[in-house]
Amino acid sequence: MINSLVKLSLLALLGAFSSSVYAKCDCFPEDILPNNMFPSVRLETSMGDIVIELNRRRAPATSNNFLRYVTEGLYDGTIFHRVMPDFVIQGGGYTADIEERDLYPPIFNESGNGLKNLPMTVAMARYDDPHSATNQFYINLSANSSLDPNASNWGYAVFGQVVSGQEVVEAISQVETGYDENLDASDVPVTPVLLISATVLEPPH
């Protein structure tokens, strides 16, 4: 279970916002692998494996949200649909046919957890609404301080770190991109970069 003090702290933060914000976000997703504070997930891609370590201590809601998509196979067969060298690679939301996957409700934005958008950190993508993150995530390629929270901007919630496969991330960042009519975006890989499967790794004993 998430530490009760963590929950109380988040509830205190939530108290500063309107009840409507609280009502429309899934602030405390069900605990996944509750006895592992730093679970690792292997992303098997068409260009090699990436292993990320999640930080449930700093980002409990975000980590549980990510883990439920992983454990239910909802990332399997998706693509990295946004590749911007020296900025981010983003995926998790679409199949190769640009079809969206089933979504859980959006989650509370944990961007104020002290984790920064530094190279090889993993964070949640979202829309303009700060509490609109669902399944899409990105990996930072540079120190993207513009994505961190500040006095006038919620920022984007970092919840993990690439611990293996950094060279795969770099290789993905260099693929050829072009305009995709379905996404109405110009930073889409010409040859799809597949996220074949996402799997939780057993913790070391």
ZATI-813736 format. One record per residue (C-alpha): residue number from 1; residue in one letter; x negated, y, z negated. Coordinates in steps of 0.2 Angstrom, whole numbers. Example, Ala and Ser with C-alpha at 12.3 -4.5 7.8 and 13.67 -1.06 7.14 Angstrom:
<recs>
[rec 1 'A' [-62 -22 -39]],
[rec 2 'S' [-68 -5 -36]],
</recs>
This chain:
<recs>
[rec 1 'M' [0 0 0]],
[rec 2 'I' [-5 18 3]],
[rec 3 'N' [-12 25 -14]],
[rec 4 'S' [2 33 -23]],
[rec 5 'L' [-9 49 -26]],
[rec 6 'V' [-11 50 -7]],
[rec 7 'K' [7 49 -5]],
[rec 8 'L' [11 62 -18]],
[rec 9 'S' [-2 74 -10]],
[rec 10 'L' [6 72 7]],
[rec 11 'L' [23 75 -1]],
[rec 12 'A' [17 91 -9]],
[rec 13 'L' [11 97 8]],
[rec 14 'L' [27 92 16]],
[rec 15 'G' [36 102 3]],
[rec 16 'A' [29 118 11]],
[rec 17 'F' [38 114 27]],
[rec 18 'S' [57 114 31]],
[rec 19 'S' [67 98 28]],
[rec 20 'S' [70 97 47]],
[rec 21 'V' [52 94 51]],
[rec 22 'Y' [52 81 37]],
[rec 23 'A' [67 73 44]],
[rec 24 'K' [61 71 62]],
[rec 25 'C' [44 64 59]],
[rec 26 'D' [40 46 53]],
[rec 27 'C' [29 53 39]],
[rec 28 'F' [25 36 31]],
[rec 29 'P' [24 22 43]],
[rec 30 'E' [25 5 36]],
[rec 31 'D' [8 -1 29]],
[rec 32 'I' [-2 -12 41]],
[rec 33 'L' [-16 -23 34]],
[rec 34 'P' [-14 -13 17]],
[rec 35 'N' [-30 -21 9]],
[rec 36 'N' [-42 -14 22]],
[rec 37 'M' [-45 4 21]],
[rec 38 'F' [-56 5 36]],
[rec 39 'P' [-49 -8 49]],
[rec 40 'S' [-58 -10 65]],
[rec 41 'V' [-50 -12 82]],
[rec 42 'R' [-57 -18 98]],
[rec 43 'L' [-51 -10 114]],
[rec 44 'E' [-55 -22 128]],
[rec 45 'T' [-55 -11 144]],
[rec 46 'S' [-59 -15 162]],
[rec 47 'M' [-76 -6 159]],
[rec 48 'G' [-81 -15 143]],
[rec 49 'D' [-77 -16 125]],
[rec 50 'I' [-75 -1 113]],
[rec 51 'V' [-74 -4 94]],
[rec 52 'I' [-66 10 83]],
[rec 53 'E' [-66 10 64]],
[rec 54 'L' [-50 18 57]],
[rec 55 'N' [-51 29 42]],
[rec 56 'R' [-35 25 32]],
[rec 57 'R' [-41 35 17]],
[rec 58 'R' [-41 51 26]],
[rec 59 'A' [-27 48 38]],
[rec 60 'P' [-16 34 31]],
[rec 61 'A' [0 38 41]],
[rec 62 'T' [-10 40 57]],
[rec 63 'S' [-19 24 55]],
[rec 64 'N' [-4 14 51]],
[rec 65 'N' [5 22 66]],
[rec 66 'F' [-10 17 77]],
[rec 67 'L' [-10 -1 70]],
[rec 68 'R' [8 -4 73]],
[rec 69 'Y' [6 -1 91]],
[rec 70 'V' [-10 -12 91]],
[rec 71 'T' [-2 -27 82]],
[rec 72 'E' [14 -27 92]],
[rec 73 'G' [4 -27 109]],
[rec 74 'L' [10 -10 114]],
[rec 75 'Y' [-7 -4 120]],
[rec 76 'D' [-10 -20 130]],
[rec 77 'G' [-10 -16 149]],
[rec 78 'T' [-10 3 147]],
[rec 79 'I' [-23 14 155]],
[rec 80 'F' [-34 29 151]],
[rec 81 'H' [-24 42 161]],
[rec 82 'R' [-34 57 157]],
[rec 83 'V' [-53 59 159]],
[rec 84 'M' [-61 75 157]],
[rec 85 'P' [-80 74 156]],
[rec 86 'D' [-88 83 141]],
[rec 87 'F' [-71 84 133]],
[rec 88 'V' [-60 69 131]],
[rec 89 'I' [-54 52 138]],
[rec 90 'Q' [-35 49 134]],
[rec 91 'G' [-24 34 135]],
[rec 92 'G' [-12 23 127]],
[rec 93 'G' [4 30 134]],
[rec 94 'Y' [6 23 152]],
[rec 95 'T' [5 7 162]],
[rec 96 'A' [-5 6 178]],
[rec 97 'D' [12 10 187]],
[rec 98 'I' [14 25 176]],
[rec 99 'E' [28 18 166]],
[rec 100 'E' [30 23 148]],
[rec 101 'R' [30 11 133]],
[rec 102 'D' [42 10 119]],
[rec 103 'L' [39 23 106]],
[rec 104 'Y' [41 24 87]],
[rec 105 'P' [46 41 80]],
[rec 106 'P' [33 55 80]],
[rec 107 'I' [22 55 65]],
[rec 108 'F' [17 69 53]],
[rec 109 'N' [1 78 58]],
[rec 110 'E' [-13 74 47]],
[rec 111 'S' [-26 86 55]],
[rec 112 'G' [-30 94 38]],
[rec 113 'N' [-38 78 32]],
[rec 114 'G' [-56 85 34]],
[rec 115 'L' [-61 75 49]],
[rec 116 'K' [-67 85 64]],
[rec 117 'N' [-66 82 82]],
[rec 118 'L' [-84 77 84]],
[rec 119 'P' [-92 66 98]],
[rec 120 'M' [-85 49 98]],
[rec 121 'T' [-71 52 85]],
[rec 122 'V' [-53 46 89]],
[rec 123 'A' [-38 57 87]],
[rec 124 'M' [-20 58 91]],
[rec 125 'A' [-13 67 107]],
[rec 126 'R' [3 77 105]],
[rec 127 'Y' [14 90 113]],
[rec 128 'D' [15 108 107]],
[rec 129 'D' [25 103 92]],
[rec 130 'P' [12 99 79]],
[rec 131 'H' [22 84 73]],
[rec 132 'S' [25 76 90]],
[rec 133 'A' [11 62 91]],
[rec 134 'T' [17 45 95]],
[rec 135 'N' [6 32 104]],
[rec 136 'Q' [-6 42 115]],
[rec 137 'F' [-24 44 108]],
[rec 138 'Y' [-40 52 114]],
[rec 139 'I' [-59 50 111]],
[rec 140 'N' [-69 65 110]],
[rec 141 'L' [-84 67 121]],
[rec 142 'S' [-91 83 114]],
[rec 143 'A' [-89 93 98]],
[rec 144 'N' [-72 100 102]],
[rec 145 'S' [-69 113 88]],
[rec 146 'S' [-55 120 97]],
[rec 147 'L' [-45 105 93]],
[rec 148 'D' [-48 106 74]],
[rec 149 'P' [-35 115 63]],
[rec 150 'N' [-37 133 59]],
[rec 151 'A' [-27 147 51]],
[rec 152 'S' [-16 149 66]],
[rec 153 'N' [-16 132 74]],
[rec 154 'W' [-12 114 67]],
[rec 155 'G' [-25 106 77]],
[rec 156 'Y' [-26 87 81]],
[rec 157 'A' [-27 73 69]],
[rec 158 'V' [-44 63 69]],
[rec 159 'F' [-41 46 62]],
[rec 160 'G' [-56 35 67]],
[rec 161 'Q' [-73 34 75]],
[rec 162 'V' [-81 24 89]],
[rec 163 'V' [-94 12 81]],
[rec 164 'S' [-98 1 96]],
[rec 165 'G' [-96 3 114]],
[rec 166 'Q' [-101 22 115]],
[rec 167 'E' [-109 18 132]],
[rec 168 'V' [-92 12 138]],
[rec 169 'V' [-84 28 133]],
[rec 170 'E' [-97 38 142]],
[rec 171 'A' [-95 27 158]],
[rec 172 'I' [-76 30 158]],
[rec 173 'S' [-80 48 156]],
[rec 174 'Q' [-89 48 173]],
[rec 175 'V' [-76 39 184]],
[rec 176 'E' [-70 48 199]],
[rec 177 'T' [-53 57 196]],
[rec 178 'G' [-40 66 206]],
[rec 179 'Y' [-23 72 207]],
[rec 180 'D' [-9 60 203]],
[rec 181 'E' [9 65 208]],
[rec 182 'N' [18 55 195]],
[rec 183 'L' [9 63 181]],
[rec 184 'D' [7 80 190]],
[rec 185 'A' [-11 80 184]],
[rec 186 'S' [-28 82 192]],
[rec 187 'D' [-39 72 180]],
[rec 188 'V' [-32 55 183]],
[rec 189 'P' [-44 41 187]],
[rec 190 'V' [-43 36 206]],
[rec 191 'T' [-46 18 201]],
[rec 192 'P' [-36 14 185]],
[rec 193 'V' [-46 11 169]],
[rec 194 'L' [-36 -2 160]],
[rec 195 'L' [-34 -5 142]],
[rec 196 'I' [-32 -23 144]],
[rec 197 'S' [-29 -27 125]],
[rec 198 'A' [-31 -19 108]],
[rec 199 'T' [-35 -31 94]],
[rec 200 'V' [-38 -29 75]],
[rec 201 'L' [-55 -37 70]],
[rec 202 'E' [-57 -47 55]],
[rec 203 'P' [-66 -38 41]],
[rec 204 'P' [-83 -45 36]],
[rec 205 'H' [-84 -56 21]],
</recs>
